[in-house]
Amino acid sequence: MRELLVKIATFLGVYKWAMKIDNRLETRKQNRAFVRYGLEALREAVAASNECDSRLFLAFGSLLGAYREHGFIPFDYDLDTGMLIEERKEEHVKVMEKHGFKHLRQLYIGGSGRICEDKYDYKGVHIDVHYFYRDNEGNLLCDLCLPHESKPWREANATDGFPSIVRMCPAGGFSKKPFMGVEVYMPNNTEEWLRTLYGEHFMTPDPHWTMSDHKKRSITYGERMYRRRLT
C-alpha cells in the first residue's frame, strides 16, 4: 500500500503532502506498538547483543529519556541505541532475528561502503542501531541520515543518495546501568553526552525536537548515504 501511494503521489506531484499523511498514520501505528512492546524490544536487543559479546548502549532520545525521565520520552516512539563499529559482529543480524527482530534496512556511506546504521522491527517497534567510530582525540562520531533535498527516497537511493550529518559525542567508556528492569550499557559521562547533543537545557522537555535541531548541532556535513532495504 505504501509503495503504491508513493508512485501515485509522485506522478501527481503531491509526494510531500501525501507522505505527511502516510507518516502520520504510520506514527500512530508505531506509537501503539511501542507502548505495548517497547521495553520488551529493548530487553531482547540487549540479550542479542550480549550473546554476541557486543556492547549495545542507549543513545540519542532513548539515552535522554533514561537520564531525564527515568523511562522513555512520552513523545518518542522508537528506540535509539549505539554500538562501537569495531564491536559489530557479522552474526549480530542473525542473532537479532533469533530474538524476534526483522532486519528492515541498513544505511551506509556510498564511497567506502561503511555501515552507519541497522534498523530493526520488533512487533511493530522500530529500533535503530547507530555505529560510532572514534576520531584522533578519542571522541565518538556518528553519521545521521537526512531526507533528500527534493527526491523521493527510491529515486534518491538510485542516484545521488542522501545528505548526512556527523554528530560528535565526548570520549569516555561505557558501563551497565539499570533501566526499567533492564541492565543496559550507557556512557559513563552521560550528562556530558546529552549536553553535547542537546545543549545546556536538555533537562527541559521539547516535544517539537526534529532532525533540523540535530543539523544545527552537527559538527559537519558528512558524505552521501544510501539505504540497503532488506525486507
FIKOLZA-1660 file (N, C-alpha, C; in steps of 0.1 Angstrom, whole numbers, plus 5000, padded with zeros to 4 digits):
% residues 231
   i   px   py   pz ch aa at
   1 5008 4988 5000  A  M  N
   1 5000 5000 5000  A  M CA
   1 5009 5013 5000  A  M  C
   2 5019 5013 5008  A  R  N
   2 5028 5024 5009  A  R CA
   2 5035 5027 4996  A  R  C
   3 5040 5016 4989  A  E  N
   3 5047 5018 4977  A  E CA
   3 5037 5023 4966  A  E  C
   4 5025 5019 4966  A  L  N
   4 5015 5024 4956  A  L CA
   4 5012 5038 4959  A  L  C
   5 5011 5042 4971  A  L  N
   5 5009 5056 4975  A  L CA
   5 5020 5065 4970  A  L  C
   6 5033 5060 4972  A  V  N
   6 5044 5068 4967  A  V CA
   6 5044 5070 4952  A  V  C
   7 5041 5059 4944  A  K  N
   7 5040 5061 4930  A  K CA
   7 5029 5070 4925  A  K  C
   8 5018 5069 4931  A  I  N
   8 5007 5078 4927  A  I CA
   8 5010 5092 4931  A  I  C
   9 5015 5095 4943  A  A  N
   9 5018 5108 4948  A  A CA
   9 5029 5114 4939  A  A  C
  10 5039 5107 4935  A  T  N
  10 5050 5112 4927  A  T CA
  10 5044 5116 4913  A  T  C
  11 5036 5107 4908  A  F  N
  11 5030 5110 4895  A  F CA
  11 5022 5123 4895  A  F  C
  12 5014 5125 4905  A  L  N
  12 5005 5137 4906  A  L CA
  12 5012 5149 4912  A  L  C
  13 5025 5148 4916  A  G  N
  13 5032 5159 4921  A  G CA
  13 5029 5163 4935  A  G  C
  14 5023 5154 4943  A  V  N
  14 5019 5158 4956  A  V CA
  14 5026 5148 4966  A  V  C
  15 5038 5144 4963  A  Y  N
  15 5046 5135 4971  A  Y CA
  15 5047 5139 4986  A  Y  C
  16 5052 5151 4988  A  K  N
  16 5055 5156 5001  A  K CA
  16 5042 5156 5010  A  K  C
  17 5031 5161 5004  A  W  N
  17 5018 5162 5011  A  W CA
  17 5013 5148 5014  A  W  C
  18 5014 5139 5005  A  A  N
  18 5009 5125 5007  A  A CA
  18 5018 5118 5018  A  A  C
  19 5031 5121 5017  A  M  N
  19 5039 5114 5027  A  M CA
  19 5037 5119 5041  A  M  C
  20 5033 5132 5043  A  K  N
  20 5029 5137 5056  A  K CA
  20 5018 5129 5062  A  K  C
  21 5008 5126 5054  A  I  N
  21 4996 5119 5058  A  I CA
  21 5000 5104 5061  A  I  C
  22 5007 5098 5052  A  D  N
  22 5012 5084 5054  A  D CA
  22 5020 5083 5067  A  D  C
  23 5030 5092 5069  A  N  N
  23 5038 5092 5080  A  N CA
  23 5030 5094 5093  A  N  C
  24 5020 5102 5093  A  R  N
  24 5012 5104 5105  A  R CA
  24 5005 5091 5108  A  R  C
  25 4999 5084 5098  A  L  N
  25 4992 5072 5101  A  L CA
  25 5002 5061 5106  A  L  C
  26 5014 5061 5100  A  E  N
  26 5024 5051 5104  A  E CA
  26 5029 5054 5118  A  E  C
  27 5030 5067 5122  A  T  N
  27 5035 5071 5135  A  T CA
  27 5025 5066 5146  A  T  C
  28 5012 5067 5143  A  R  N
  28 5002 5063 5152  A  R CA
  28 5003 5048 5155  A  R  C
  29 5005 5041 5144  A  K  N
  29 5006 5026 5145  A  K CA
  29 5018 5022 5153  A  K  C
  30 5030 5029 5151  A  Q  N
  30 5042 5027 5159  A  Q CA
  30 5040 5031 5173  A  Q  C
  31 5033 5041 5176  A  N  N
  31 5031 5045 5190  A  N CA
  31 5024 5035 5198  A  N  C
  32 5013 5029 5192  A  R  N
  32 5006 5018 5199  A  R CA
  32 5015 5006 5202  A  R  C
  33 5023 5003 5192  A  A  N
  33 5032 4991 5193  A  A CA
  33 5043 4994 5204  A  A  C
  34 5048 5007 5204  A  F  N
  34 5058 5010 5214  A  F CA
  34 5053 5009 5228  A  F  C
  35 5041 5014 5230  A  V  N
  35 5036 5014 5244  A  V CA
  35 5035 4999 5249  A  V  C
  36 5031 4991 5240  A  R  N
  36 5029 4977 5244  A  R CA
  36 5042 4969 5244  A  R  C
  37 5051 4971 5235  A  Y  N
  37 5063 4962 5233  A  Y CA
  37 5076 4969 5234  A  Y  C
  38 5077 4982 5237  A  G  N
  38 5089 4990 5237  A  G CA
  38 5100 4984 5246  A  G  C
  39 5096 4981 5259  A  L  N
  39 5105 4976 5269  A  L CA
  39 5110 4962 5265  A  L  C
  40 5100 4954 5260  A  E  N
  40 5103 4941 5256  A  E CA
  40 5113 4941 5245  A  E  C
  41 5112 4950 5235  A  A  N
  41 5121 4951 5224  A  A CA
  41 5135 4954 5229  A  A  C
  42 5136 4964 5238  A  L  N
  42 5149 4967 5244  A  L CA
  42 5155 4955 5251  A  L  C
  43 5148 4948 5259  A  R  N
  43 5153 4937 5266  A  R CA
  43 5158 4926 5256  A  R  C
  44 5151 4923 5246  A  E  N
  44 5156 4913 5236  A  E CA
  44 5168 4918 5228  A  E  C
  45 5168 4931 5225  A  A  N
  45 5180 4936 5218  A  A CA
  45 5193 4935 5226  A  A  C
  46 5191 4939 5239  A  V  N
  46 5203 4937 5248  A  V CA
  46 5207 4923 5250  A  V  C
  47 5197 4914 5251  A  A  N
  47 5201 4900 5252  A  A CA
  47 5208 4895 5239  A  A  C
  48 5204 4899 5227  A  A  N
  48 5210 4895 5215  A  A CA
  48 5225 4900 5214  A  A  C
  49 5227 4913 5218  A  S  N
  49 5240 4919 5218  A  S CA
  49 5249 4912 5228  A  S  C
  50 5244 4909 5240  A  N  N
  50 5252 4902 5250  A  N CA
  50 5256 4888 5245  A  N  C
  51 5247 4882 5237  A  E  N
  51 5251 4869 5231  A  E CA
  51 5262 4870 5221  A  E  C
  52 5263 4882 5215  A  C  N
  52 5274 4884 5205  A  C CA
  52 5286 4890 5212  A  C  C
  53 5286 4892 5225  A  D  N
  53 5297 4899 5232  A  D CA
  53 5299 4913 5227  A  D  C
  54 5289 4920 5223  A  S  N
  54 5289 4934 5219  A  S CA
  54 5282 4943 5228  A  S  C
  55 5287 4955 5230  A  R  N
  55 5280 4964 5239  A  R CA
  55 5270 4973 5232  A  R  C
  56 5258 4970 5234  A  L  N
  56 5247 4979 5229  A  L CA
  56 5244 4989 5239  A  L  C
  57 5245 5002 5236  A  F  N
  57 5242 5012 5246  A  F CA
  57 5231 5021 5241  A  F  C
  58 5224 5028 5251  A  L  N
  58 5214 5037 5248  A  L CA
  58 5220 5050 5242  A  L  C
  59 5214 5056 5232  A  A  N
  59 5219 5068 5225  A  A CA
  59 5207 5077 5222  A  A  C
  60 5211 5089 5219  A  F  N
  60 5201 5100 5214  A  F CA
  60 5189 5100 5224  A  F  C
  61 5177 5099 5218  A  G  N
  61 5165 5101 5225  A  G CA
  61 5163 5091 5236  A  G  C
  62 5167 5079 5234  A  S  N
  62 5165 5068 5244  A  S CA
  62 5174 5071 5256  A  S  C
  63 5186 5076 5254  A  L  N
  63 5195 5079 5264  A  L CA
  63 5190 5091 5272  A  L  C
  64 5185 5101 5265  A  L  N
  64 5179 5113 5271  A  L CA
  64 5167 5109 5280  A  L  C
  65 5159 5100 5275  A  G  N
  65 5148 5095 5284  A  G CA
  65 5152 5088 5296  A  G  C
  66 5162 5079 5295  A  A  N
  66 5167 5072 5306  A  A CA
  66 5173 5081 5317  A  A  C
  67 5180 5092 5313  A  Y  N
  67 5186 5101 5322  A  Y CA
  67 5176 5111 5328  A  Y  C
  68 5167 5117 5320  A  R  N
  68 5158 5127 5324  A  R CA
  68 5145 5122 5329  A  R  C
  69 5139 5112 5322  A  E  N
  69 5126 5108 5326  A  E CA
  69 5126 5095 5334  A  E  C
  70 5138 5089 5335  A  H  N
  70 5140 5075 5341  A  H CA
  70 5130 5065 5334  A  H  C
  71 5128 5067 5321  A  G  N
  71 5120 5059 5313  A  G CA
  71 5120 5064 5299  A  G  C
  72 5110 5060 5291  A  F  N
  72 5110 5065 5277  A  F CA
  72 5104 5079 5276  A  F  C
  73 5109 5087 5267  A  I  N
  73 5103 5100 5265  A  I CA
  73 5089 5098 5259  A  I  C
  74 5079 5105 5265  A  P  N
  74 5065 5103 5262  A  P CA
  74 5062 5104 5247  A  P  C
  75 5068 5113 5240  A  F  N
  75 5065 5116 5226  A  F CA
  75 5076 5110 5216  A  F  C
  76 5084 5101 5221  A  D  N
  76 5094 5095 5213  A  D CA
  76 5091 5080 5212  A  D  C
  77 5087 5075 5201  A  Y  N
  77 5082 5061 5200  A  Y CA
  77 5091 5052 5191  A  Y  C
  78 5104 5053 5193  A  D  N
  78 5113 5043 5187  A  D CA
  78 5125 5042 5197  A  D  C
  79 5133 5032 5195  A  L  N
  79 5145 5030 5203  A  L CA
  79 5158 5034 5196  A  L  C
  80 5165 5043 5202  A  D  N
  80 5178 5047 5197  A  D CA
  80 5189 5041 5205  A  D  C
  81 5197 5033 5198  A  T  N
  81 5209 5026 5205  A  T CA
  81 5221 5028 5197  A  T  C
  82 5233 5025 5203  A  G  N
  82 5245 5027 5196  A  G CA
  82 5254 5015 5199  A  G  C
  83 5264 5014 5191  A  M  N
  83 5274 5003 5192  A  M CA
  83 5287 5008 5186  A  M  C
  84 5298 5005 5191  A  L  N
  84 5311 5009 5185  A  L CA
  84 5313 5000 5172  A  L  C
  85 5317 5006 5161  A  I  N
  85 5317 4999 5149  A  I CA
  85 5326 4987 5149  A  I  C
  86 5337 4988 5157  A  E  N
  86 5346 4976 5158  A  E CA
  86 5339 4964 5166  A  E  C
  87 5328 4967 5173  A  E  N
  87 5322 4956 5180  A  E CA
  87 5310 4950 5173  A  E  C
  88 5308 4955 5161  A  R  N
  88 5297 4949 5153  A  R CA
  88 5301 4936 5147  A  R  C
  89 5295 4925 5151  A  K  N
  89 5298 4912 5146  A  K CA
  89 5290 4908 5134  A  K  C
  90 5295 4900 5125  A  E  N
  90 5288 4896 5114  A  E CA
  90 5275 4888 5118  A  E  C
  91 5276 4880 5129  A  E  N
  91 5265 4872 5133  A  E CA
  91 5254 4880 5140  A  E  C
  92 5256 4893 5143  A  H  N
  92 5247 4900 5151  A  H CA
  92 5233 4901 5144  A  H  C
  93 5232 4902 5131  A  V  N
  93 5219 4903 5125  A  V CA
  93 5211 4890 5127  A  V  C
  94 5218 4879 5125  A  K  N
  94 5211 4866 5127  A  K CA
  94 5207 4864 5141  A  K  C
  95 5215 4868 5151  A  V  N
  95 5211 4867 5165  A  V CA
  95 5200 4876 5168  A  V  C
  96 5199 4888 5162  A  M  N
  96 5188 4896 5164  A  M CA
  96 5175 4890 5159  A  M  C
  97 5176 4884 5147  A  E  N
  97 5165 4877 5141  A  E CA
  97 5160 4865 5150  A  E  C
  98 5170 4858 5156  A  K  N
  98 5166 4847 5165  A  K CA
  98 5158 4852 5177  A  K  C
  99 5161 4865 5181  A  H  N
  99 5154 4871 5192  A  H CA
  99 5141 4878 5188  A  H  C
 100 5136 4876 5176  A  G  N
 100 5123 4881 5172  A  G CA
 100 5124 4894 5163  A  G  C
 101 5135 4898 5159  A  F  N
 101 5136 4911 5151  A  F CA
 101 5136 4908 5136  A  F  C
 102 5131 4917 5129  A  K  N
 102 5132 4918 5114  A  K CA
 102 5142 4928 5111  A  K  C
 103 5151 4925 5102  A  H  N
 103 5161 4935 5098  A  H CA
 103 5155 4942 5086  A  H  C
 104 5152 4955 5089  A  L  N
 104 5145 4963 5079  A  L CA
 104 5154 4969 5068  A  L  C
 105 5164 4976 5073  A  R  N
 105 5173 4983 5063  A  R CA
 105 5186 4986 5070  A  R  C
 106 5195 4990 5061  A  Q  N
 106 5209 4993 5065  A  Q CA
 106 5212 5007 5058  A  Q  C
 107 5219 5016 5065  A  L  N
 107 5224 5028 5059  A  L CA
 107 5239 5027 5058  A  L  C
 108 5244 5031 5047  A  Y  N
 108 5259 5030 5045  A  Y CA
 108 5264 5042 5037  A  Y  C
 109 5277 5045 5038  A  I  N
 109 5283 5056 5031  A  I CA
 109 5286 5051 5016  A  I  C
 110 5282 5059 5007  A  G  N
 110 5283 5054 4993  A  G CA
 110 5297 5051 4988  A  G  C
 111 5307 5059 4991  A  G  N
 111 5320 5057 4987  A  G CA
 111 5327 5045 4993  A  G  C
 112 5328 5045 5006  A  S  N
 112 5335 5035 5013  A  S CA
 112 5327 5022 5016  A  S  C
 113 5314 5023 5016  A  G  N
 113 5305 5012 5020  A  G CA
 113 5304 5010 5035  A  G  C
 114 5310 5019 5043  A  R  N
 114 5310 5018 5057  A  R CA
 114 5295 5018 5062  A  R  C
 115 5292 5008 5070  A  I  N
 115 5278 5008 5076  A  I CA
 115 5276 5018 5087  A  I  C
 116 5266 5025 5087  A  C  N
 116 5263 5036 5097  A  C CA
 116 5252 5032 5106  A  C  C
 117 5242 5024 5101  A  E  N
 117 5231 5021 5110  A  E CA
 117 5224 5009 5105  A  E  C
 118 5219 5001 5114  A  D  N
 118 5210 4990 5111  A  D CA
 118 5196 4993 5118  A  D  C
 119 5185 4991 5110  A  K  N
 119 5172 4994 5116  A  K CA
 119 5165 4980 5117  A  K  C
 120 5159 4978 5128  A  Y  N
 120 5151 4965 5130  A  Y CA
 120 5137 4968 5135  A  Y  C
 121 5128 4958 5133  A  D  N
 121 5115 4959 5138  A  D CA
 121 5112 4947 5147  A  D  C
 122 5106 4951 5159  A  Y  N
 122 5102 4940 5168  A  Y CA
 122 5087 4942 5172  A  Y  C
 123 5078 4934 5166  A  K  N
 123 5064 4935 5169  A  K CA
 123 5059 4949 5167  A  K  C
 124 5064 4956 5157  A  G  N
 124 5060 4970 5153  A  G CA
 124 5068 4981 5159  A  G  C
 125 5077 4977 5168  A  V  N
 125 5086 4987 5175  A  V CA
 125 5099 4988 5166  A  V  C
 126 5103 5000 5162  A  H  N
 126 5115 5002 5155  A  H CA
 126 5127 5005 5164  A  H  C
 127 5138 4999 5161  A  I  N
 127 5150 5001 5169  A  I CA
 127 5161 5004 5159  A  I  C
 128 5168 5015 5162  A  D  N
 128 5180 5019 5153  A  D CA
 128 5192 5016 5161  A  D  C
 129 5201 5009 5154  A  V  N
 129 5215 5007 5160  A  V CA
 129 5224 5015 5152  A  V  C
 130 5229 5026 5158  A  H  N
 130 5238 5036 5152  A  H CA
 130 5253 5031 5155  A  H  C
 131 5261 5032 5145  A  Y  N
 131 5275 5027 5147  A  Y CA
 131 5284 5039 5149  A  Y  C
 132 5292 5039 5160  A  F  N
 132 5300 5050 5163  A  F CA
 132 5315 5047 5161  A  F  C
 133 5323 5056 5156  A  Y  N
 133 5337 5054 5154  A  Y CA
 133 5344 5066 5160  A  Y  C
 134 5357 5064 5163  A  R  N
 134 5365 5074 5171  A  R CA
 134 5373 5083 5161  A  R  C
 135 5374 5096 5166  A  D  N
 135 5383 5105 5159  A  D CA
 135 5397 5104 5165  A  D  C
 136 5406 5112 5161  A  N  N
 136 5420 5112 5166  A  N CA
 136 5421 5115 5181  A  N  C
 137 5411 5123 5186  A  E  N
 137 5411 5126 5200  A  E CA
 137 5403 5117 5209  A  E  C
 138 5398 5106 5203  A  G  N
 138 5390 5096 5210  A  G CA
 138 5376 5099 5211  A  G  C
 139 5371 5111 5206  A  N  N
 139 5357 5114 5206  A  N CA
 139 5349 5104 5197  A  N  C
 140 5337 5102 5200  A  L  N
 140 5329 5093 5192  A  L CA
 140 5320 5100 5182  A  L  C
 141 5321 5096 5169  A  L  N
 141 5314 5102 5158  A  L CA
 141 5303 5092 5153  A  L  C
 142 5292 5098 5149  A  C  N
 142 5281 5090 5143  A  C CA
 142 5275 5098 5132  A  C  C
 143 5273 5091 5121  A  D  N
 143 5266 5097 5109  A  D CA
 143 5251 5095 5109  A  D  C
 144 5244 5106 5107  A  L  N
 144 5229 5105 5107  A  L CA
 144 5224 5109 5093  A  L  C
 145 5214 5102 5089  A  C  N
 145 5209 5104 5075  A  C CA
 145 5198 5115 5075  A  C  C
 146 5198 5123 5065  A  L  N
 146 5188 5134 5064  A  L CA
 146 5179 5130 5052  A  L  C
 147 5167 5136 5051  A  P  N
 147 5159 5134 5039  A  P CA
 147 5166 5140 5027  A  P  C
 148 5163 5135 5015  A  H  N
 148 5169 5141 5003  A  H CA
 148 5164 5155 5001  A  H  C
 149 5172 5163 4995  A  E  N
 149 5168 5177 4993  A  E CA
 149 5155 5179 4985  A  E  C
 150 5152 5169 4975  A  S  N
 150 5140 5171 4967  A  S CA
 150 5134 5158 4962  A  S  C
 151 5142 5147 4962  A  K  N
 151 5137 5135 4956  A  K CA
 151 5130 5125 4965  A  K  C
 152 5121 5117 4960  A  P  N
 152 5115 5106 4968  A  P CA
 152 5127 5096 4971  A  P  C
 153 5125 5088 4982  A  W  N
 153 5137 5080 4986  A  W CA
 153 5142 5070 4976  A  W  C
 154 5133 5064 4969  A  R  N
 154 5138 5054 4959  A  R CA
 154 5146 5060 4948  A  R  C
 155 5141 5072 4943  A  E  N
 155 5149 5079 4933  A  E CA
 155 5162 5084 4938  A  E  C
 156 5162 5089 4950  A  A  N
 156 5174 5094 4957  A  A CA
 156 5184 5082 4959  A  A  C
 157 5179 5071 4963  A  N  N
 157 5188 5059 4966  A  N CA
 157 5194 5054 4953  A  N  C
 158 5187 5056 4942  A  A  N
 158 5192 5051 4929  A  A CA
 158 5201 5061 4922  A  A  C
 159 5202 5073 4927  A  T  N
 159 5210 5083 4921  A  T CA
 159 5221 5089 4930  A  T  C
 160 5218 5100 4936  A  D  N
 160 5229 5107 4943  A  D CA
 160 5229 5105 4958  A  D  C
 161 5220 5096 4963  A  G  N
 161 5219 5093 4978  A  G CA
 161 5214 5104 4986  A  G  C
 162 5216 5103 4999  A  F  N
 162 5210 5112 5009  A  F CA
 162 5221 5120 5016  A  F  C
 163 5218 5133 5019  A  P  N
 163 5228 5140 5027  A  P CA
 163 5229 5135 5041  A  P  C
 164 5240 5137 5048  A  S  N
 164 5241 5132 5062  A  S CA
 164 5249 5143 5070  A  S  C
 165 5247 5141 5083  A  I  N
 165 5255 5150 5092  A  I CA
 165 5263 5141 5101  A  I  C
 166 5273 5147 5107  A  V  N
 166 5281 5139 5117  A  V CA
 166 5279 5146 5131  A  V  C
 167 5275 5138 5140  A  R  N
 167 5274 5142 5154  A  R CA
 167 5285 5137 5162  A  R  C
 168 5290 5145 5171  A  M  N
 168 5302 5141 5180  A  M CA
 168 5297 5139 5194  A  M  C
 169 5302 5129 5201  A  C  N
 169 5299 5127 5215  A  C CA
 169 5313 5126 5222  A  C  C
 170 5314 5131 5234  A  P  N
 170 5327 5131 5241  A  P CA
 170 5333 5117 5244  A  P  C
 171 5346 5117 5244  A  A  N
 171 5353 5104 5247  A  A CA
 171 5349 5099 5261  A  A  C
 172 5350 5086 5263  A  G  N
 172 5346 5080 5276  A  G CA
 172 5342 5066 5274  A  G  C
 173 5341 5059 5285  A  G  N
 173 5338 5045 5284  A  G CA
 173 5323 5042 5287  A  G  C
 174 5319 5030 5288  A  F  N
 174 5305 5026 5290  A  F CA
 174 5304 5016 5301  A  F  C
 175 5293 5016 5308  A  S  N
 175 5291 5006 5319  A  S CA
 175 5276 5003 5319  A  S  C
 176 5273 4991 5324  A  K  N
 176 5259 4987 5325  A  K CA
 176 5252 4994 5337  A  K  C
 177 5240 4999 5334  A  K  N
 177 5232 5006 5344  A  K CA
 177 5217 5001 5343  A  K  C
 178 5210 5001 5355  A  P  N
 178 5196 4996 5354  A  P CA
 178 5187 5006 5348  A  P  C
 179 5178 5001 5339  A  F  N
 179 5169 5010 5332  A  F CA
 179 5156 5002 5331  A  F  C
 180 5146 5005 5339  A  M  N
 180 5132 4999 5338  A  M CA
 180 5133 4984 5339  A  M  C
 181 5142 4979 5347  A  G  N
 181 5144 4965 5349  A  G CA
 181 5153 4958 5340  A  G  C
 182 5159 4966 5331  A  V  N
 182 5169 4960 5321  A  V CA
 182 5183 4966 5324  A  V  C
 183 5193 4957 5324  A  E  N
 183 5207 4962 5326  A  E CA
 183 5212 4965 5312  A  E  C
 184 5214 4978 5309  A  V  N
 184 5219 4982 5296  A  V CA
 184 5230 4991 5297  A  V  C
 185 5239 4991 5287  A  Y  N
 185 5251 5000 5287  A  Y CA
 185 5246 5014 5285  A  Y  C
 186 5253 5023 5292  A  M  N
 186 5252 5038 5289  A  M CA
 186 5266 5044 5291  A  M  C
 187 5268 5056 5285  A  P  N
 187 5281 5062 5286  A  P CA
 187 5283 5066 5301  A  P  C
 188 5296 5064 5305  A  N  N
 188 5299 5068 5319  A  N CA
 188 5297 5083 5321  A  N  C
 189 5299 5091 5311  A  N  N
 189 5297 5105 5311  A  N CA
 189 5284 5110 5304  A  N  C
 190 5273 5103 5308  A  T  N
 190 5260 5105 5301  A  T CA
 190 5256 5120 5301  A  T  C
 191 5258 5127 5312  A  E  N
 191 5254 5141 5312  A  E CA
 191 5262 5149 5302  A  E  C
 192 5274 5146 5301  A  E  N
 192 5283 5154 5291  A  E CA
 192 5278 5150 5277  A  E  C
 193 5274 5138 5274  A  W  N
 193 5269 5134 5261  A  W CA
 193 5257 5142 5258  A  W  C
 194 5247 5143 5267  A  L  N
 194 5234 5149 5265  A  L CA
 194 5236 5164 5263  A  L  C
 195 5245 5170 5271  A  R  N
 195 5248 5184 5269  A  R CA
 195 5253 5187 5255  A  R  C
 196 5262 5178 5250  A  T  N
 196 5268 5180 5237  A  T CA
 196 5257 5178 5226  A  T  C
 197 5248 5168 5228  A  L  N
 197 5239 5165 5218  A  L CA
 197 5227 5175 5217  A  L  C
 198 5223 5179 5229  A  Y  N
 198 5210 5187 5230  A  Y CA
 198 5211 5201 5236  A  Y  C
 199 5223 5204 5241  A  G  N
 199 5225 5218 5246  A  G CA
 199 5224 5218 5261  A  G  C
 200 5226 5230 5267  A  E  N
 200 5226 5232 5281  A  E CA
 200 5212 5229 5288  A  E  C
 201 5202 5231 5280  A  H  N
 201 5188 5229 5286  A  H CA
 201 5182 5216 5283  A  H  C
 202 5190 5205 5282  A  F  N
 202 5185 5192 5278  A  F CA
 202 5175 5187 5288  A  F  C
 203 5175 5192 5301  A  M  N
 203 5166 5187 5311  A  M CA
 203 5152 5192 5309  A  M  C
 204 5150 5202 5300  A  T  N
 204 5137 5207 5297  A  T CA
 204 5131 5200 5285  A  T  C
 205 5120 5193 5287  A  P  N
 205 5114 5185 5275  A  P CA
 205 5110 5195 5264  A  P  C
 206 5113 5190 5252  A  D  N
 206 5109 5198 5240  A  D CA
 206 5102 5189 5230  A  D  C
 207 5088 5189 5230  A  P  N
 207 5081 5179 5221  A  P CA
 207 5082 5183 5206  A  P  C
 208 5088 5194 5203  A  H  N
 208 5090 5198 5189  A  H CA
 208 5103 5195 5183  A  H  C
 209 5112 5188 5191  A  W  N
 209 5125 5185 5186  A  W CA
 209 5124 5177 5173  A  W  C
 210 5132 5181 5163  A  T  N
 210 5132 5174 5150  A  T CA
 210 5147 5172 5145  A  T  C
 211 5148 5166 5134  A  M  N
 211 5162 5164 5128  A  M CA
 211 5168 5177 5125  A  M  C
 212 5160 5187 5122  A  S  N
 212 5166 5201 5120  A  S CA
 212 5174 5206 5131  A  S  C
 213 5170 5202 5143  A  D  N
 213 5178 5205 5155  A  D CA
 213 5191 5198 5156  A  D  C
 214 5191 5186 5151  A  H  N
 214 5204 5178 5150  A  H CA
 214 5213 5185 5140  A  H  C
 215 5207 5190 5129  A  K  N
 215 5215 5197 5119  A  K CA
 215 5222 5209 5125  A  K  C
 216 5215 5216 5133  A  K  N
 216 5221 5229 5139  A  K CA
 216 5233 5225 5148  A  K  C
 217 5233 5213 5154  A  R  N
 217 5243 5210 5164  A  R CA
 217 5253 5200 5158  A  R  C
 218 5252 5197 5145  A  S  N
 218 5262 5188 5139  A  S CA
 218 5275 5195 5137  A  S  C
 219 5286 5187 5137  A  I  N
 219 5299 5193 5136  A  I CA
 219 5303 5195 5121  A  I  C
 220 5297 5187 5112  A  T  N
 220 5300 5189 5098  A  T CA
 220 5289 5181 5090  A  T  C
 221 5288 5184 5077  A  Y  N
 221 5280 5176 5068  A  Y CA
 221 5289 5165 5064  A  Y  C
 222 5283 5153 5064  A  G  N
 222 5290 5141 5060  A  G CA
 222 5289 5137 5046  A  G  C
 223 5293 5125 5043  A  E  N
 223 5293 5120 5029  A  E CA
 223 5279 5116 5026  A  E  C
 224 5276 5114 5013  A  R  N
 224 5263 5109 5008  A  R CA
 224 5261 5095 5013  A  R  C
 225 5248 5093 5017  A  M  N
 225 5245 5080 5024  A  M CA
 225 5234 5073 5015  A  M  C
 226 5234 5060 5016  A  Y  N
 226 5224 5052 5008  A  Y CA
 226 5218 5041 5017  A  Y  C
 227 5206 5037 5013  A  R  N
 227 5198 5027 5020  A  R CA
 227 5199 5013 5014  A  R  C
 228 5201 5003 5022  A  R  N
 228 5200 4989 5016  A  R CA
 228 5188 4983 5023  A  R  C
 229 5177 4982 5015  A  R  N
 229 5165 4977 5021  A  R CA
 229 5165 4962 5021  A  R  C
 230 5161 4956 5032  A  L  N
 230 5163 4942 5034  A  L CA
 230 5151 4934 5035  A  L  C
 231 5139 4940 5038  A  T  N
 231 5126 4934 5038  A  T CA
 231 5116 4942 5031  A  T  C
% end
